[in-house]
């Protein structure tokens, strides 16, 4: 088939629309993931009251992990690699799941749900890690 036949039968239009839906979902996920990764340390400070602040306000410079003796912030105690594997990855996976599950929805509600997956998943993971590490004893 030549190009004019593809266009006349609507194949090219469907391909472009499918490509646009994939690109829109990728953009949506990237925006939600960026919000989560930028504010992850703020969430840590809020959840544990450990002294962590925004990336631009010192990050973990005032975290209780730097003070001798317990309590030690659970997320900072498991290190950067541990935080990426056990905290960031599940949050990003939840956000990807929301983006994929809501594929037929308008952009803004999908974005809002993907961003809300961050505190919801972060709270579950943070509570589990905090209990596992004995942070609230």
N, CA, C and O atoms as CSV, one atom per row, in Angstrom:
chain,resi,resn,atom,element,x,y,z
A,1,UNK,N,N,0.841,-1.188,0.000
A,1,UNK,CA,C,0.000,0.000,0.000
A,1,UNK,C,C,0.878,1.240,0.000
A,1,UNK,O,O,1.935,1.279,0.630
A,2,UNK,N,N,0.423,2.231,-0.707
A,2,UNK,CA,C,1.164,3.481,-0.697
A,2,UNK,C,C,0.598,4.410,0.379
A,2,UNK,O,O,-0.406,4.093,1.017
A,3,UNK,N,N,1.245,5.546,0.570
A,3,UNK,CA,C,0.879,6.480,1.637
A,3,UNK,C,C,-0.534,7.007,1.475
A,3,UNK,O,O,-1.266,7.122,2.458
A,4,UNK,N,N,-0.934,7.332,0.244
A,4,UNK,CA,C,-2.276,7.885,0.045
A,4,UNK,C,C,-3.349,6.860,0.400
A,4,UNK,O,O,-4.406,7.237,0.905
A,5,UNK,N,N,-3.106,5.578,0.151
A,5,UNK,CA,C,-4.058,4.539,0.520
A,5,UNK,C,C,-4.158,4.429,2.040
A,5,UNK,O,O,-5.256,4.302,2.582
A,6,UNK,N,N,-3.016,4.476,2.729
A,6,UNK,CA,C,-3.020,4.418,4.189
A,6,UNK,C,C,-3.801,5.579,4.789
A,6,UNK,O,O,-4.594,5.399,5.713
A,7,UNK,N,N,-3.566,6.776,4.248
A,7,UNK,CA,C,-4.251,7.958,4.769
A,7,UNK,C,C,-5.743,7.870,4.495
A,7,UNK,O,O,-6.556,8.177,5.368
A,8,UNK,N,N,-6.108,7.452,3.285
A,8,UNK,CA,C,-7.530,7.388,2.931
A,8,UNK,C,C,-8.264,6.343,3.770
A,8,UNK,O,O,-9.449,6.518,4.053
A,9,UNK,N,N,-7.609,5.288,4.165
A,9,UNK,CA,C,-8.251,4.272,4.999
A,9,UNK,C,C,-8.164,4.592,6.487
A,9,UNK,O,O,-8.714,3.861,7.311
A,10,UNK,N,N,-7.484,5.669,6.836
A,10,UNK,CA,C,-7.430,6.092,8.234
A,10,UNK,C,C,-6.321,5.461,9.053
A,10,UNK,O,O,-6.245,5.702,10.258
A,11,UNK,N,N,-5.455,4.658,8.439
A,11,UNK,CA,C,-4.400,4.002,9.198
A,11,UNK,C,C,-3.426,5.002,9.796
A,11,UNK,O,O,-3.048,4.885,10.961
A,12,UNK,N,N,-3.023,5.976,9.010
A,12,UNK,CA,C,-2.048,6.955,9.488
A,12,UNK,C,C,-2.626,7.761,10.638
A,12,UNK,O,O,-1.923,8.042,11.608
A,13,UNK,N,N,-3.886,8.134,10.546
A,13,UNK,CA,C,-4.525,8.892,11.623
A,13,UNK,C,C,-4.574,8.105,12.920
A,13,UNK,O,O,-4.313,8.650,13.992
A,14,UNK,N,N,-4.907,6.829,12.827
A,14,UNK,CA,C,-4.944,5.985,14.032
A,14,UNK,C,C,-3.560,5.815,14.628
A,14,UNK,O,O,-3.400,5.809,15.849
A,15,UNK,N,N,-2.568,5.677,13.779
A,15,UNK,CA,C,-1.195,5.532,14.261
A,15,UNK,C,C,-0.749,6.799,14.989
A,15,UNK,O,O,-0.142,6.730,16.057
A,16,UNK,N,N,-1.054,7.944,14.405
A,16,UNK,CA,C,-0.682,9.212,15.037
A,16,UNK,C,C,-1.403,9.380,16.366
A,16,UNK,O,O,-0.797,9.816,17.345
A,17,UNK,N,N,-2.687,9.042,16.416
A,17,UNK,CA,C,-3.443,9.172,17.668
A,17,UNK,C,C,-2.905,8.220,18.735
A,17,UNK,O,O,-2.785,8.604,19.899
A,18,UNK,N,N,-2.582,6.998,18.357
A,18,UNK,CA,C,-2.020,6.042,19.319
A,18,UNK,C,C,-0.676,6.550,19.833
A,18,UNK,O,O,-0.390,6.478,21.028
A,19,UNK,N,N,0.134,7.059,18.929
A,19,UNK,CA,C,1.438,7.613,19.306
A,19,UNK,C,C,1.240,8.791,20.264
A,19,UNK,O,O,1.961,8.910,21.254
A,20,UNK,N,N,0.281,9.650,19.980
A,20,UNK,CA,C,0.015,10.805,20.847
A,20,UNK,C,C,-0.443,10.351,22.227
A,20,UNK,O,O,-0.026,10.933,23.229
A,21,UNK,N,N,-1.295,9.318,22.306
A,21,UNK,CA,C,-1.755,8.811,23.617
A,21,UNK,C,C,-0.592,8.259,24.429
A,21,UNK,O,O,-0.520,8.468,25.640
A,22,UNK,N,N,0.314,7.557,23.765
A,22,UNK,CA,C,1.491,7.021,24.457
A,22,UNK,C,C,2.379,8.167,24.947
A,22,UNK,O,O,2.855,8.144,26.082
A,23,UNK,N,N,2.598,9.151,24.107
A,23,UNK,CA,C,3.441,10.289,24.493
A,23,UNK,C,C,2.799,11.086,25.630
A,23,UNK,O,O,3.497,11.545,26.533
A,24,UNK,N,N,1.478,11.254,25.590
A,24,UNK,CA,C,0.777,11.977,26.646
A,24,UNK,C,C,0.886,11.215,27.967
A,24,UNK,O,O,1.089,11.833,29.013
A,25,UNK,N,N,0.756,9.909,27.941
A,25,UNK,CA,C,0.902,9.101,29.156
A,25,UNK,C,C,2.326,9.175,29.690
A,25,UNK,O,O,2.535,9.262,30.900
A,26,UNK,N,N,3.302,9.142,28.792
A,26,UNK,CA,C,4.701,9.248,29.219
A,26,UNK,C,C,4.958,10.608,29.861
A,26,UNK,O,O,5.622,10.693,30.893
A,27,UNK,N,N,4.442,11.656,29.262
A,27,UNK,CA,C,4.594,12.995,29.827
A,27,UNK,C,C,3.933,13.090,31.194
A,27,UNK,O,O,4.504,13.640,32.136
A,28,UNK,N,N,2.745,12.557,31.292
A,28,UNK,CA,C,2.016,12.561,32.558
A,28,UNK,C,C,2.828,11.844,33.643
A,28,UNK,O,O,2.971,12.357,34.753
A,29,UNK,N,N,3.351,10.674,33.325
A,29,UNK,CA,C,4.155,9.936,34.296
A,29,UNK,C,C,5.411,10.712,34.682
A,29,UNK,O,O,5.763,10.774,35.859
A,30,UNK,N,N,6.077,11.294,33.710
A,30,UNK,CA,C,7.309,12.040,34.005
A,30,UNK,C,C,7.047,13.239,34.904
A,30,UNK,O,O,7.854,13.531,35.786
A,31,UNK,N,N,5.938,13.939,34.700
A,31,UNK,CA,C,5.597,15.078,35.560
A,31,UNK,C,C,5.314,14.596,36.982
A,31,UNK,O,O,5.827,15.162,37.947
A,32,UNK,N,N,4.498,13.552,37.109
A,32,UNK,CA,C,4.172,13.016,38.440
A,32,UNK,C,C,5.431,12.487,39.135
A,32,UNK,O,O,5.616,12.706,40.332
A,33,UNK,N,N,6.287,11.800,38.397
A,33,UNK,CA,C,7.519,11.263,38.977
A,33,UNK,C,C,8.448,12.383,39.421
A,33,UNK,O,O,9.076,12.289,40.475
A,34,UNK,N,N,8.540,13.441,38.625
A,34,UNK,CA,C,9.393,14.575,38.996
A,34,UNK,C,C,8.898,15.226,40.281
A,34,UNK,O,O,9.701,15.549,41.157
A,35,UNK,N,N,7.603,15.420,40.405
A,35,UNK,CA,C,7.031,15.985,41.635
A,35,UNK,C,C,7.383,15.102,42.825
A,35,UNK,O,O,7.806,15.600,43.869
A,36,UNK,N,N,7.213,13.812,42.671
A,36,UNK,CA,C,7.496,12.878,43.763
A,36,UNK,C,C,8.961,12.898,44.168
A,36,UNK,O,O,9.278,12.962,45.355
A,37,UNK,N,N,9.843,12.846,43.199
A,37,UNK,CA,C,11.265,12.792,43.518
A,37,UNK,C,C,11.770,14.098,44.122
A,37,UNK,O,O,12.653,14.086,44.980
A,38,UNK,N,N,11.214,15.222,43.678
A,38,UNK,CA,C,11.627,16.503,44.240
A,38,UNK,C,C,11.159,16.638,45.690
A,38,UNK,O,O,11.884,17.167,46.533
A,39,UNK,N,N,9.958,16.163,45.975
A,39,UNK,CA,C,9.398,16.352,47.321
A,39,UNK,C,C,9.510,15.121,48.216
A,39,UNK,O,O,8.940,15.107,49.307
A,40,UNK,N,N,10.222,14.104,47.788
A,40,UNK,CA,C,10.372,12.892,48.598
A,40,UNK,C,C,11.020,13.188,49.946
A,40,UNK,O,O,10.582,12.658,50.967
A,41,UNK,N,N,12.032,14.007,49.967
A,41,UNK,CA,C,12.714,14.309,51.230
A,41,UNK,C,C,11.846,15.189,52.129
A,41,UNK,O,O,11.948,15.099,53.353
A,42,UNK,N,N,11.005,16.029,51.555
A,42,UNK,CA,C,10.048,16.794,52.351
A,42,UNK,C,C,9.051,15.849,53.021
A,42,UNK,O,O,8.678,16.034,54.180
A,43,UNK,N,N,8.636,14.851,52.278
A,43,UNK,CA,C,7.701,13.860,52.817
A,43,UNK,C,C,8.355,13.095,53.964
A,43,UNK,O,O,7.711,12.811,54.974
A,44,UNK,N,N,9.621,12.768,53.807
A,44,UNK,CA,C,10.389,12.104,54.855
A,44,UNK,C,C,10.373,12.948,56.129
A,44,UNK,O,O,10.077,12.440,57.211
A,45,UNK,N,N,10.687,14.219,56.000
A,45,UNK,CA,C,10.698,15.122,57.146
A,45,UNK,C,C,9.330,15.250,57.795
A,45,UNK,O,O,9.224,15.321,59.020
A,46,UNK,N,N,8.282,15.280,56.979
A,46,UNK,CA,C,6.926,15.368,57.518
A,46,UNK,C,C,6.537,14.093,58.254
A,46,UNK,O,O,5.993,14.151,59.357
A,47,UNK,N,N,6.815,12.944,57.649
A,47,UNK,CA,C,6.395,11.668,58.219
A,47,UNK,C,C,7.149,11.328,59.499
A,47,UNK,O,O,6.547,10.877,60.474
A,48,UNK,N,N,8.440,11.539,59.501
A,48,UNK,CA,C,9.259,11.121,60.634
A,48,UNK,C,C,9.629,12.265,61.579
A,48,UNK,O,O,10.102,12.013,62.687
A,49,UNK,N,N,9.424,13.503,61.166
A,49,UNK,CA,C,9.825,14.627,62.008
A,49,UNK,C,C,11.315,14.582,62.314
A,49,UNK,O,O,11.744,14.911,63.419
A,50,UNK,N,N,12.095,14.170,61.323
A,50,UNK,CA,C,13.515,13.886,61.513
A,50,UNK,C,C,14.433,15.070,61.256
A,50,UNK,O,O,15.620,15.025,61.582
A,51,UNK,N,N,13.895,16.111,60.682
A,51,UNK,CA,C,14.722,17.274,60.366
A,51,UNK,C,C,15.060,17.420,58.899
A,51,UNK,O,O,15.710,18.391,58.513
A,52,UNK,N,N,14.633,16.473,58.066
A,52,UNK,CA,C,14.870,16.589,56.628
A,52,UNK,C,C,14.022,17.726,56.068
A,52,UNK,O,O,12.882,17.934,56.484
A,53,UNK,N,N,14.600,18.459,55.115
A,53,UNK,CA,C,13.928,19.598,54.481
A,53,UNK,C,C,14.035,19.464,52.972
A,53,UNK,O,O,14.598,18.494,52.464
A,54,UNK,N,N,13.503,20.419,52.274
A,54,UNK,CA,C,13.546,20.437,50.807
A,54,UNK,C,C,14.981,20.325,50.302
A,54,UNK,O,O,15.934,20.663,51.004
A,55,UNK,N,N,15.108,19.847,49.081
A,55,UNK,CA,C,16.428,19.728,48.469
A,55,UNK,C,C,17.159,21.057,48.453
A,55,UNK,O,O,18.377,21.095,48.625
A,56,UNK,N,N,16.429,22.154,48.247
A,56,UNK,CA,C,17.021,23.485,48.165
A,56,UNK,C,C,17.167,24.149,49.536
A,56,UNK,O,O,17.633,25.285,49.628
A,57,UNK,N,N,16.767,23.440,50.608
A,57,UNK,CA,C,16.856,24.015,51.956
A,57,UNK,C,C,17.723,23.159,52.870
A,57,UNK,O,O,17.538,23.160,54.087
A,58,UNK,N,N,18.658,22.437,52.292
A,58,UNK,CA,C,19.581,21.656,53.100
A,58,UNK,C,C,19.366,20.161,53.062
A,58,UNK,O,O,20.218,19.407,53.533
A,59,UNK,N,N,18.251,19.711,52.513
A,59,UNK,CA,C,17.932,18.285,52.382
A,59,UNK,C,C,18.079,17.574,53.730
A,59,UNK,O,O,17.313,17.838,54.657
A,60,UNK,N,N,19.053,16.681,53.842
A,60,UNK,CA,C,19.211,15.911,55.080
A,60,UNK,C,C,20.253,16.508,56.030
A,60,UNK,O,O,20.680,15.836,56.969
A,61,UNK,N,N,20.658,17.730,55.807
A,61,UNK,CA,C,21.700,18.348,56.633
A,61,UNK,C,C,21.320,18.405,58.110
A,61,UNK,O,O,22.190,18.322,58.977
A,62,UNK,N,N,20.030,18.545,58.402
A,62,UNK,CA,C,19.584,18.624,59.795
A,62,UNK,C,C,18.855,17.364,60.241
A,62,UNK,O,O,18.176,17.370,61.268
A,63,UNK,N,N,18.987,16.303,59.489
A,63,UNK,CA,C,18.326,15.040,59.819
A,63,UNK,C,C,18.938,14.457,61.090
A,63,UNK,O,O,20.128,14.624,61.358
A,64,UNK,N,N,18.102,13.771,61.865
A,64,UNK,CA,C,18.584,13.170,63.112
A,64,UNK,C,C,19.554,12.014,62.872
A,64,UNK,O,O,20.143,11.508,63.827
A,65,UNK,N,N,19.734,11.589,61.637
A,65,UNK,CA,C,20.719,10.544,61.319
A,65,UNK,C,C,22.135,11.038,61.606
A,65,UNK,O,O,23.034,10.235,61.854
A,66,UNK,N,N,22.334,12.352,61.573
A,66,UNK,CA,C,23.651,12.942,61.794
A,66,UNK,C,C,23.939,13.197,63.277
A,66,UNK,O,O,25.030,13.649,63.623
A,67,UNK,N,N,22.991,12.918,64.134
A,67,UNK,CA,C,23.189,13.097,65.576
A,67,UNK,C,C,23.471,11.739,66.200
A,67,UNK,O,O,22.908,10.729,65.777
A,68,UNK,N,N,24.342,11.712,67.207
A,68,UNK,CA,C,24.644,10.419,67.831
A,68,UNK,C,C,23.428,9.872,68.570
A,68,UNK,O,O,22.670,10.620,69.187
A,69,UNK,N,N,23.258,8.578,68.497
A,69,UNK,CA,C,22.173,7.900,69.198
A,69,UNK,C,C,20.866,7.924,68.437
A,69,UNK,O,O,20.694,8.669,67.473
A,70,UNK,N,N,19.945,7.084,68.899
A,70,UNK,CA,C,18.637,7.015,68.248
A,70,UNK,C,C,17.785,8.227,68.622
A,70,UNK,O,O,18.132,8.937,69.566
A,71,UNK,N,N,16.704,8.484,67.928
A,71,UNK,CA,C,16.224,7.733,66.767
A,71,UNK,C,C,16.951,8.169,65.498
A,71,UNK,O,O,17.398,9.310,65.383
A,72,UNK,N,N,17.059,7.256,64.565
A,72,UNK,CA,C,17.648,7.546,63.267
A,72,UNK,C,C,16.551,7.448,62.215
A,72,UNK,O,O,15.814,6.464,62.148
A,73,UNK,N,N,16.463,8.479,61.406
A,73,UNK,CA,C,15.461,8.528,60.339
A,73,UNK,C,C,15.522,7.238,59.516
A,73,UNK,O,O,16.582,6.894,58.993
A,74,UNK,N,N,14.402,6.520,59.396
A,74,UNK,CA,C,14.422,5.241,58.675
A,74,UNK,C,C,14.847,5.341,57.216
A,74,UNK,O,O,15.581,4.479,56.733
A,75,UNK,N,N,14.403,6.368,56.509
A,75,UNK,CA,C,14.772,6.472,55.103
A,75,UNK,C,C,16.231,6.833,54.946
A,75,UNK,O,O,16.909,6.297,54.070
A,76,UNK,N,N,16.727,7.729,55.776
A,76,UNK,CA,C,18.144,8.092,55.686
A,76,UNK,C,C,19.024,6.935,56.161
A,76,UNK,O,O,20.138,6.759,55.668
A,77,UNK,N,N,18.529,6.152,57.113
A,77,UNK,CA,C,19.307,5.034,57.651
A,77,UNK,C,C,19.518,3.929,56.617
A,77,UNK,O,O,20.522,3.220,56.673
A,78,UNK,N,N,18.599,3.774,55.687
A,78,UNK,CA,C,18.783,2.727,54.679
A,78,UNK,C,C,19.601,3.226,53.493
A,78,UNK,O,O,19.858,2.464,52.561
A,79,UNK,N,N,20.012,4.486,53.513
A,79,UNK,CA,C,20.906,5.036,52.503
A,79,UNK,C,C,20.208,5.395,51.206
A,79,UNK,O,O,19.012,5.161,51.035
A,80,UNK,N,N,20.974,5.963,50.309
A,80,UNK,CA,C,20.429,6.407,49.024
A,80,UNK,C,C,19.942,5.214,48.214
A,80,UNK,O,O,18.840,5.242,47.667
A,81,UNK,N,N,20.759,4.167,48.134
A,81,UNK,CA,C,20.360,2.989,47.352
A,81,UNK,C,C,19.113,2.342,47.934
A,81,UNK,O,O,18.202,1.970,47.195
A,82,UNK,N,N,19.068,2.208,49.243
A,82,UNK,CA,C,17.894,1.635,49.893
A,82,UNK,C,C,16.656,2.481,49.683
A,82,UNK,O,O,15.566,1.955,49.460
A,83,UNK,N,N,16.824,3.785,49.755
A,83,UNK,CA,C,15.686,4.681,49.532
A,83,UNK,C,C,15.188,4.599,48.088
A,83,UNK,O,O,13.984,4.662,47.840
A,84,UNK,N,N,16.103,4.461,47.152
A,84,UNK,CA,C,15.691,4.332,45.754
A,84,UNK,C,C,14.934,3.023,45.522
A,84,UNK,O,O,13.910,3.005,44.840
A,85,UNK,N,N,15.443,1.932,46.091
A,85,UNK,CA,C,14.840,0.621,45.863
A,85,UNK,C,C,13.549,0.438,46.663
A,85,UNK,O,O,12.544,-0.018,46.117
A,86,UNK,N,N,13.566,0.788,47.945
A,86,UNK,CA,C,12.442,0.483,48.823
A,86,UNK,C,C,11.437,1.618,48.992
A,86,UNK,O,O,10.347,1.394,49.518
A,87,UNK,N,N,11.778,2.823,48.562
A,87,UNK,CA,C,10.860,3.950,48.712
A,87,UNK,C,C,10.482,4.520,47.345
A,87,UNK,O,O,9.308,4.504,46.976
A,88,UNK,N,N,11.447,5.015,46.602
A,88,UNK,CA,C,11.146,5.683,45.337
A,88,UNK,C,C,10.572,4.720,44.294
A,88,UNK,O,O,9.593,5.053,43.627
A,89,UNK,N,N,11.155,3.556,44.147
A,89,UNK,CA,C,10.690,2.615,43.111
A,89,UNK,C,C,9.231,2.203,43.310
A,89,UNK,O,O,8.470,2.219,42.343
A,90,UNK,N,N,8.806,1.835,44.526
A,90,UNK,CA,C,7.381,1.502,44.688
A,90,UNK,C,C,6.450,2.689,44.447
A,90,UNK,O,O,5.349,2.515,43.924
A,91,UNK,N,N,6.879,3.881,44.822
A,91,UNK,CA,C,6.055,5.069,44.570
A,91,UNK,C,C,5.920,5.292,43.068
A,91,UNK,O,O,4.824,5.545,42.567
A,92,UNK,N,N,7.039,5.196,42.355
A,92,UNK,CA,C,7.002,5.383,40.902
A,92,UNK,C,C,6.193,4.276,40.225
A,92,UNK,O,O,5.500,4.531,39.240
A,93,UNK,N,N,6.274,3.056,40.743
A,93,UNK,CA,C,5.480,1.956,40.189
A,93,UNK,C,C,3.987,2.210,40.397
A,93,UNK,O,O,3.180,1.950,39.504
A,94,UNK,N,N,3.625,2.715,41.572
A,94,UNK,CA,C,2.218,3.038,41.823
A,94,UNK,C,C,1.745,4.140,40.879
A,94,UNK,O,O,0.631,4.085,40.360
A,95,UNK,N,N,2.591,5.131,40.663
A,95,UNK,CA,C,2.223,6.205,39.748
A,95,UNK,C,C,2.074,5.690,38.317
A,95,UNK,O,O,1.149,6.084,37.607
A,96,UNK,N,N,2.968,4.825,37.901
A,96,UNK,CA,C,2.861,4.240,36.558
A,96,UNK,C,C,1.576,3.426,36.437
A,96,UNK,O,O,0.906,3.471,35.406
A,97,UNK,N,N,1.236,2.689,37.480
A,97,UNK,CA,C,-0.005,1.919,37.474
A,97,UNK,C,C,-1.227,2.806,37.342
A,97,UNK,O,O,-2.157,2.477,36.605
A,98,UNK,N,N,-1.236,3.927,38.047
A,98,UNK,CA,C,-2.347,4.869,37.948
A,98,UNK,C,C,-2.436,5.433,36.534
A,98,UNK,O,O,-3.524,5.530,35.967
A,99,UNK,N,N,-1.301,5.801,35.972
A,99,UNK,CA,C,-1.287,6.359,34.614
A,99,UNK,C,C,-1.824,5.337,33.610
A,99,UNK,O,O,-2.616,5.686,32.735
A,100,UNK,N,N,-1.404,4.095,33.732
A,100,UNK,CA,C,-1.859,3.068,32.798
A,100,UNK,C,C,-3.318,2.696,33.012
A,100,UNK,O,O,-4.048,2.474,32.045
A,101,UNK,N,N,-3.752,2.624,34.262
A,101,UNK,CA,C,-5.127,2.227,34.563
A,101,UNK,C,C,-6.148,3.285,34.159
A,101,UNK,O,O,-7.311,2.969,33.908
A,102,UNK,N,N,-5.717,4.526,34.100
A,102,UNK,CA,C,-6.647,5.611,33.781
A,102,UNK,C,C,-6.466,6.119,32.356
A,102,UNK,O,O,-6.707,7.294,32.075
A,103,UNK,N,N,-6.049,5.250,31.473
A,103,UNK,CA,C,-5.667,5.655,30.111
A,103,UNK,C,C,-6.758,6.397,29.347
A,103,UNK,O,O,-6.433,7.252,28.522
A,104,UNK,N,N,-8.004,6.117,29.577
A,104,UNK,CA,C,-9.066,6.777,28.821
A,104,UNK,C,C,-9.550,8.083,29.432
A,104,UNK,O,O,-10.438,8.731,28.878
A,105,UNK,N,N,-8.992,8.470,30.544
A,105,UNK,CA,C,-9.442,9.665,31.254
A,105,UNK,C,C,-8.786,10.924,30.703
A,105,UNK,O,O,-7.779,10.847,29.999
A,106,UNK,N,N,-9.359,12.090,31.025
A,106,UNK,CA,C,-8.712,13.345,30.644
A,106,UNK,C,C,-7.381,13.531,31.381
A,106,UNK,O,O,-7.145,12.927,32.427
A,107,UNK,N,N,-6.533,14.365,30.820
A,107,UNK,CA,C,-5.171,14.547,31.310
A,107,UNK,C,C,-5.103,15.004,32.775
A,107,UNK,O,O,-4.395,14.390,33.572
A,108,UNK,N,N,-5.819,16.056,33.136
A,108,UNK,CA,C,-5.687,16.620,34.489
A,108,UNK,C,C,-6.148,15.674,35.599
A,108,UNK,O,O,-5.449,15.570,36.606
A,109,UNK,N,N,-7.281,14.981,35.477
A,109,UNK,CA,C,-7.617,14.004,36.527
A,109,UNK,C,C,-6.587,12.886,36.643
A,109,UNK,O,O,-6.284,12.426,37.744
A,110,UNK,N,N,-6.053,12.453,35.512
A,110,UNK,CA,C,-5.009,11.419,35.543
A,110,UNK,C,C,-3.770,11.932,36.254
A,110,UNK,O,O,-3.168,11.217,37.056
A,111,UNK,N,N,-3.386,13.167,35.963
A,111,UNK,CA,C,-2.220,13.761,36.603
A,111,UNK,C,C,-2.439,13.890,38.101
A,111,UNK,O,O,-1.552,13.570,38.892
A,112,UNK,N,N,-3.617,14.357,38.492
A,112,UNK,CA,C,-3.924,14.512,39.917
A,112,UNK,C,C,-3.852,13.165,40.640
A,112,UNK,O,O,-3.277,13.078,41.725
A,113,UNK,N,N,-4.426,12.124,40.052
A,113,UNK,CA,C,-4.364,10.798,40.683
A,113,UNK,C,C,-2.938,10.259,40.744
A,113,UNK,O,O,-2.546,9.643,41.734
A,114,UNK,N,N,-2.174,10.489,39.699
A,114,UNK,CA,C,-0.784,10.019,39.691
A,114,UNK,C,C,0.029,10.740,40.763
A,114,UNK,O,O,0.862,10.124,41.428
A,115,UNK,N,N,-0.208,12.031,40.934
A,115,UNK,CA,C,0.510,12.771,41.979
A,115,UNK,C,C,0.033,12.326,43.359
A,115,UNK,O,O,0.846,12.207,44.276
A,116,UNK,N,N,-1.273,12.079,43.528
A,116,UNK,CA,C,-1.791,11.614,44.817
A,116,UNK,C,C,-1.313,10.206,45.174
A,116,UNK,O,O,-1.329,9.822,46.344
A,117,UNK,N,N,-0.893,9.444,44.181
A,117,UNK,CA,C,-0.335,8.120,44.470
A,117,UNK,C,C,0.957,8.246,45.264
A,117,UNK,O,O,1.329,7.323,45.989
A,118,UNK,N,N,1.648,9.382,45.137
A,118,UNK,CA,C,2.886,9.607,45.885
A,118,UNK,C,C,2.652,9.631,47.392
A,118,UNK,O,O,3.251,8.811,48.087
A,119,UNK,N,N,1.819,10.517,47.944
A,119,UNK,CA,C,1.656,10.494,49.399
A,119,UNK,C,C,0.964,9.226,49.904
A,119,UNK,O,O,1.269,8.744,50.995
A,120,UNK,N,N,0.038,8.690,49.113
A,120,UNK,CA,C,-0.654,7.473,49.557
A,120,UNK,C,C,0.321,6.305,49.676
A,120,UNK,O,O,0.355,5.622,50.700
A,121,UNK,N,N,1.108,6.081,48.637
A,121,UNK,CA,C,2.083,4.993,48.659
A,121,UNK,C,C,3.208,5.301,49.639
A,121,UNK,O,O,3.675,4.413,50.352
A,122,UNK,N,N,3.643,6.557,49.674
A,122,UNK,CA,C,4.703,6.958,50.600
A,122,UNK,C,C,4.310,6.748,52.053
A,122,UNK,O,O,5.140,6.355,52.873
A,123,UNK,N,N,3.059,7.006,52.372
A,123,UNK,CA,C,2.589,6.808,53.741
A,123,UNK,C,C,2.602,5.331,54.117
A,123,UNK,O,O,3.013,4.966,55.218
A,124,UNK,N,N,2.152,4.491,53.198
A,124,UNK,CA,C,2.180,3.041,53.469
A,124,UNK,C,C,3.611,2.533,53.624
A,124,UNK,O,O,3.928,1.827,54.582
A,125,UNK,N,N,4.452,2.890,52.694
A,125,UNK,CA,C,5.843,2.433,52.731
A,125,UNK,C,C,6.569,3.026,53.933
A,125,UNK,O,O,7.291,2.324,54.642
A,126,UNK,N,N,6.373,4.324,54.157
A,126,UNK,CA,C,7.038,4.996,55.271
A,126,UNK,C,C,6.641,4.428,56.620
A,126,UNK,O,O,7.480,4.270,57.507
A,127,UNK,N,N,5.360,4.121,56.773
A,127,UNK,CA,C,4.899,3.516,58.021
A,127,UNK,C,C,5.507,2.134,58.195
A,127,UNK,O,O,5.963,1.785,59.284
A,128,UNK,N,N,5.515,1.358,57.139
A,128,UNK,CA,C,6.086,0.004,57.221
A,128,UNK,C,C,7.577,0.054,57.558
A,128,UNK,O,O,8.041,-0.700,58.414
A,129,UNK,N,N,8.324,0.927,56.899
A,129,UNK,CA,C,9.763,1.020,57.166
A,129,UNK,C,C,10.013,1.583,58.569
A,129,UNK,O,O,10.915,1.129,59.272
A,130,UNK,N,N,9.214,2.568,58.968
A,130,UNK,CA,C,9.356,3.127,60.312
A,130,UNK,C,C,9.098,2.085,61.393
A,130,UNK,O,O,9.821,2.029,62.388
A,131,UNK,N,N,8.074,1.262,61.203
A,131,UNK,CA,C,7.786,0.192,62.168
A,131,UNK,C,C,8.881,-0.866,62.146
A,131,UNK,O,O,9.307,-1.343,63.197
A,132,UNK,N,N,9.336,-1.231,60.959
A,132,UNK,CA,C,10.397,-2.231,60.822
A,132,UNK,C,C,11.682,-1.773,61.510
A,132,UNK,O,O,12.359,-2.566,62.164
A,133,UNK,N,N,12.010,-0.502,61.360
A,133,UNK,CA,C,13.231,0.039,61.968
A,133,UNK,C,C,13.042,0.436,63.415
A,133,UNK,O,O,14.004,0.838,64.070
A,134,UNK,N,N,11.807,0.333,63.943
A,134,UNK,CA,C,11.548,0.670,65.334
A,134,UNK,C,C,11.646,2.161,65.620
A,134,UNK,O,O,12.046,2.551,66.717
A,135,UNK,N,N,11.292,2.995,64.660
A,135,UNK,CA,C,11.490,4.431,64.801
A,135,UNK,C,C,10.608,5.053,65.863
A,135,UNK,O,O,11.043,5.987,66.536
A,136,UNK,N,N,9.405,4.581,66.038
A,136,UNK,CA,C,8.461,5.212,66.962
A,136,UNK,C,C,8.399,4.540,68.333
A,136,UNK,O,O,7.419,4.725,69.055
A,137,UNK,N,N,9.396,3.782,68.703
A,137,UNK,CA,C,9.382,3.133,70.027
A,137,UNK,C,C,9.493,4.126,71.126
A,137,UNK,O,O,9.496,3.751,72.299
